[in-house]
C-alpha cells in the first residue's frame, strides 16, 4: 500500500483552496503557491522516479486504492466549487483575495480535476467515464471528452491536431488556435457520427450543444440560487481551468511531428511523439500524466502502470516549471528548440 500513499498529494490543492475560502487573506493564493512555487522547487530537489512497474506488481487492495484516489476527487472538487460559489456570495473579499479564490479554484479544477478526468474518461466502465465528465463540467470544458478520445489520440503530432503545438509556435499563438480548433473539431466529429445515423449535423443529438450549454446552465442555476457572484465564479474558475489544460497540451507535444506517409496517412504513434518527464513530485501530483509518451502508445494503461522510457523526448523539469517557461516564449525556445532538433536527429539516425 506504500506505493499508493505518494499519490495522496493530489488532494493538497483542494485542501489549500478550502483553507483560502475559510481563512481568506494570503491563504486564498495558497493553491497557486503549492502548484507553481512549491512543486517546481520539489521537482528540482526531489529527483526522478525511474522505476517502471509491471502489471503484476500491485495487489488487489492496491488496485482498489489507486481507483479510490481518482474516484474521491469528483465529489471533493465539485463540493469545493459549490462551496466557493456560496462563500463569495455571502462574504466580502478584497479584490486581491477574490482573485486568489478564482485562481485557486481554477488551478484545482484544471491542474487536478481535468488531470483526473483524463484518467477516468480513458476507462471502459461507464461509472468512471461519468465521473470524468462531471469533472469536465466543473471545468466548463466538456467537449474535451470527445475531442481527446477520438480526435487528439488519432491525430496527435500532426497538423490536423489542434492540441499539438508546432515547432516555433508560441504559447500565445497556440492558445487561440487550440481553443477554437478543438471546439470546431468536436462539431465535425459529432457531424460525422450523426451522418452515419442518417441525421444532419445540426440535429439536437449533436453533443456539442450539450457541452457548451450545460456549463452555462450550471452558472445560471448558481446565479438564481446565490446571486451573480456565484455564477460568475463558476465560469471564471472554469475558464482558468481549461486554459491551464491547453497550456499543458502545449508542453506535452511541442515541435514533435509524425511523418506523413503516401496516401495521406501518418506513421503510427510512438514514444517519439510526446514529451515525458520523470520528476518525482509533479508526477505524483499529475497521476503520472508526465509519462505522457507511454500514455499515447498505451492509452488505456492505468496511471499506476505508466512507464518512463529513457529514449523518450524528455522535458528538463515537470509541468509546473515548464508552464512558467512557456509563458516567456524566448526562454521557452532557447530551452526547447535544441531538444526538438536533438529528437529529430535521433529519429532520423535510427531510421537509416
N, C-alpha and C positions, 0 to 999 in steps of 0.2 A: 504493500500500500504506500510505501515511502515514495514510489515513483509518481503517485498522483498528487501528493501534497504540494510540490512546487507550482502546479498549475492553479492552486488556490489564489495566486497573486492576481488572477483576473477579477476577483471581487474587490480589489483595492480601489479602483476608480469609482465604484458605486458607493463604497463607504465614505470616501473623501467628499464626493458630491453631496451625500446626505449630511455630512457634518457641516458643509457650507450652507445648506438650507437651514440647519438648526442654529448654527452659531453666527452666521453672517461674517462680515469683515473679511480679513485676508483668507479665511477658510473657504470663501466662495471660489477662490482660484486654486485650491489645493489639488484638484484633479489635474489641472493643466500642469502644475508643478511636478506631480508624480510622474506623469506620462512623458513630458517634454523636457524636464530638467533632471529629475532623479533617475529615470530609466536610462537615458543616454549615458549618465555617469556610471551606473551599474554595469552597463554594457562594456564600457572601457575598462572597468576594474574587475569584472566578474569572469572574464574569459569566455571560452566557447565550449559548447557541448557537442562533441563529435561522435558520441556513441550512437550507433544505428540499431534500433530494436528489431527483433524478429517477431513475427505474428504470434508465435507460441510463447513469448516471454511473459505474458500477462495472465494472471489468474482470473477466473470468472468474477471474483469480487472486485478486482481492479478494473475489469471491463465495465462493470456497473458504475463504479466510482467515476471513471472517465466520462460516462454518459451523464451522470448527475451533475458534473461540473458544468456541462453545457445546458442541461435542462433547467437548472435553477436560475440561470441568467435571465430567462424571459420574464417570469413573474417579478424578479427583483428589479430589473431595468424598467419594465413598464410601470411598476409601482413607484420607482424613483421619478419618472417623468410626470406621473399624475401628482405625486407629492410636490414636485416643483411647480406645476401649474397652480395647485391650490395655494402654496405658500406665497408666490409672487402676487397672487390676487388678494391676499389677506394680511400682507405685511409690507411695510415700506422699506425699500432698499435704496441706498445711494446708487447713482448711475454706474459707478465702477463695480459695486457689488452685484448689481443686476447683470452687468456684462460678464462677471465671473460665474454667475449661476448659469447663464446661457452657454458659456464656453465649457463649463464642467459637464453639463448635461449633454452637450453636443459631442464632446470627446468620449464620454461614456457610451453614448448611442452609436457613434461612428467607430471609434477605436476598439471598443469592446463588443457592442451589440451587433454591428454588421460582421465583425470577425466571427462571432459565434453563429450568426445566421448563415454565414458562408459555409461553416462546417455542417450545420443542420440540413440545409437545402440539398446537400450532396448525398444525404442518406436516402435509403429506399423506403423507409417507413413513413406513412402519412403523418404520424404524430410528430416526428422530428421536423418534417417539412412545414407542418403547420406552425410549430414554434418558431421556425426560422422566418416564416412570412410575417408573423406577429412582430418580430424584431425589426424586419424591414419596414413594416408600417410605422413602428415607433420612430424610425429614422427617415420617414417620408420618402422612401426610395424603393417602393415595392416592385417596380419593373426590373430591378436587378435580378429577381428570381428567374425570369425568362431570359433576359439578356446574358446573364452569366452562364447559366447551364447550357443554353442552346447556341447563343451567339459567340460569347467570348472563348469558350473552350474549343470550339471548332475553328475559329478564325484568329486565335492568338498569334501574335508576332507576324501579322500580315497587314497590308494597307487597308483591308476591309474591316479590321477590328478597331472600333473607336477607343477601346481601353488600352491599346498598345501604343506607347509613346515612340515617336520616330526619332532617329538619330539627329541630334542638333535641335530638336523641338524643345522650347522652354516650357516650364510648368504652366505659365500664363497663356501660352498658345494652346497647350494641350487641354486645359480645363474646359473652355467653351466648346471645343471640338468633341470631347468625350461626353459632356453633359447632353448636348443636343444629339450627337450621334448615337448614343445608347438608347435614348427615347425613340428616335426615328427607327433604329434597328428593331426594337420591340414591336413597333407598329407593323413593320414589314414581316417580321416573324409571325405575328398574330394573323396578318392578312393571308399569309401562305397557309397557316393552319386552317383558317376558316375556308379558304379556297378549296382545300382538299375535302371539305364537308359540303361544298356547293353553296357557300354563304359569301356575301360581299364583305369587303374589308371593314366597312363602317357598321357592321352588324353589332347589336348590343352585347353579343358574346365576345367581342374583342376585349381582351383583358386590359388593354392599355387604358381604356376608360376607367375601369375599376382602380387600377394602380395610381392614376392621377387624382381621381375624385375621392377615394377613401381617406387619405390623409387630410384633405380639405374638410371632409365631413367630420373627422375627429376633432379638428380645430374648431369647427363650428359648434359641435356639442360642448366642448370645453368652454367656449365663449358664452354659450347660453347658460351653462351651469355656474361659472365663476367669473365671467367677465372677459373683456378683450385681452387683458394681460395673460390670462391662461392660454387662450388660443394662440396668441402671438408667441408665447414662449414655446409651445409645442412646435410651431412651424420654424421658429428661429433655430432651435436646437437641432431640428431635422436637417435644415439647410447646412449647418455646420457639420453634421454627421456625414452627409453624403459628399460634401466637399473633401472631408478627410479621407473617405473611401477612395475618391478619384485621385487624390494625391498619392495614396499608397499604390494605386494602379500604375501611376506614372513611374514610381520607383521600381515596381516589380518587373517591368518589361522594356525599360528604356533602351532604345537602339538595337534591340535584338530582333532578327528577322529570319523567317523561314524562306528557303529557296523556292522560287517559282519553277514549276515543272511544266513540260509540254501539256497542252490541253487545258490550261487554266487552273490546274490544281497546284497545291503546295506540298513540300515534303512533310512527312509526319512530324508531330510534335515530339521533341526530345528534350533532354536536360539542358541543351544549349539555348533554349528559348525563354528562359526565365532567370531572374536574379535570385539567388538564395543567400542565406546568412545563417551562421551557427552561433551567434551571440546568445548566451545562456538566458539572461533575464528577459530580454524582449521576445525571445522565442516562447518562454513560459507565458508571458502576457498575451501573446497573439495565438496561443494554441498551436504553435509551430507552423503558423502560416508562412513564416520566413523560409521554411524548407519548401519554397514555392515551386521549384523545378520538379521535385518529386510529386507534388500535388498535381501538376499538369500532366505528368506522364502516368500517374495513377490517381485519377480524380476521386474515386470512391474510397481510397485508403484512409482509415481513421487517423485523426491528428496525432494520436499517441504512437502510431507506427510510421509516420513520415520519416524519410531518411535524408541524410546530407551526403552528397557526392562531392569529393574534393575537386572533381573535374567540372563541376557546375560553375557557371559565371557567379562570382561571389562579391557581395557588397562589402565595403570596408567597415560598416557597422550596422546596427539594427535599424528598423524602420523609423523609430523616433528621431534618431540622429540624422538619417537620410532625409527625412522631411524638412529638417532645418536646412540642409544643403540645397534641397530642391527649390526653396523659396528665394535663393540667390543664384540665378542662372549662370553667371560667370564662374562662380565657385563650383557649382554642380558640374559644368562642362570640364573644368580643369581636373576634377576628381574622376568623373565617369567616362569621358570620351576616350582616354587612353585604355581604360578597361574594356570598352566596347571593341576597340581596334585589336586588343590582345585576344579577345574571344574570337573575333573574325579570323585572325591569323591562325589561331589554333585549330579552328574548324576547317579552314582551307587546307592546312597542312595534313590533317587527318584524312581528308577526302582524297588526297593524292595517292 
